[in-house]
Every structure is written in structure tokens, then in C-alpha cells.
Amino acid sequence: MLLQVGNSGEQRWQQLKKNKFALASIILITVALFCAIFAYWISPDSSTNADLQTVEIQAKKPGYRQLFLRLPIKNSSSNNPLSK
């Protein structure tokens, strides 16, 4: 029994080129892997306070509620077209 090592890779490549769905899947996986590896360089986060955490709130147990900003509620019934 003889094994043809060089011809096996060429045969598999020809079969892969015939199967368009498999070829598209390999391309999609390659692009996703490229984006995952080089994501920081593709789109860097230049915001200065992106990871700023308030220590007092960070140390609280899960479920803790904190009011950060209170906005006044305006009378929105005049702007609602369904309330007429």
C-alpha cells in the first residue's frame, strides 16, 4: 500500500474549491479571526475615561441602586400625536 503525500493536499484543495459553501465559510472564519486578533489596532478606544470606575460604587454588592442624574420630566402629552 503506497501513500501519495503530495497529491493528497492538491486533491483536498480541488474538492474545497468545488464546495462554494465550505470555501465561503473558511473565508468568513478567517476574516473573523483577523478582526478578533487585530481589533485594538483596527479601532482603538481613544476616550480618556473609558475605564473610570467610582470606588464607592465598585465595592457595593450586586443589585445596588444609585441615582446618577435626575432629569426633570416635561409635560410630554402635548407632543404625543396619539393623545389627541
C-alpha positions in Angstrom: 0.0 0.0 0.0 1.6 3.3 -1.1 0.6 6.7 0.2 0.7 9.7 -2.1 1.5 12.5 0.2 1.9 15.3 -2.3 -1.2 14.6 -4.3 -3.5 14.4 -1.3 -3.2 18.1 -0.5 -3.9 19.0 -4.1 -6.9 16.8 -4.2 -8.3 18.3 -1.0 -7.8 21.8 -2.3 -9.6 20.9 -5.5 -12.5 19.5 -3.5 -12.6 22.6 -1.3 -12.7 24.9 -4.4 -15.7 22.9 -5.7 -17.6 23.3 -2.5 -18.5 27.0 -2.5 -20.2 26.9 0.9 -17.1 25.5 2.6 -14.8 28.0 0.9 -17.1 30.9 1.9 -17.1 29.5 5.5 -13.3 29.4 5.6 -13.1 32.9 4.3 -15.6 34.2 6.9 -13.8 32.4 9.8 -10.5 33.8 8.6 -11.9 37.4 8.5 -13.5 37.0 11.9 -10.3 35.6 13.4 -8.3 38.5 11.8 -10.7 41.1 13.3 -10.6 39.4 16.7 -6.8 39.4 16.8 -6.2 42.9 15.5 -9.4 44.6 16.9 -7.5 47.1 19.1 -5.4 48.3 16.1 -8.4 48.4 13.7 -10.5 50.5 16.1 -8.6 51.9 19.1 -10.5 53.4 22.0 -9.2 56.9 22.5 -11.7 58.0 25.1 -9.9 59.2 28.2 -12.3 58.0 30.9 -13.4 54.7 29.3 -12.5 52.6 32.3 -13.0 55.1 35.0 -14.8 53.5 38.0 -16.0 55.1 41.1 -14.5 53.2 44.0 -17.5 53.7 46.3 -19.9 52.1 43.8 -17.5 49.5 42.6 -17.3 48.0 46.1 -21.1 47.7 46.6 -22.9 44.3 46.4 -24.8 43.3 43.2 -28.2 44.9 43.0 -27.1 48.2 44.5 -29.0 51.2 43.0 -27.6 54.6 42.6 -29.2 57.7 41.1 -26.6 59.4 38.9 -28.6 62.0 37.1 -32.0 63.4 37.7 -33.7 64.9 34.7 -36.9 67.0 35.1 -40.0 65.4 33.4 -41.6 67.8 31.0 -45.3 67.6 30.0 -44.9 65.3 27.0 -48.7 64.9 26.3 -48.7 68.0 24.0 -46.0 66.4 21.8 -47.7 63.0 21.6 -49.9 62.8 18.4 -51.8 59.7 19.7 -53.2 61.5 22.8 -55.3 63.9 20.7 
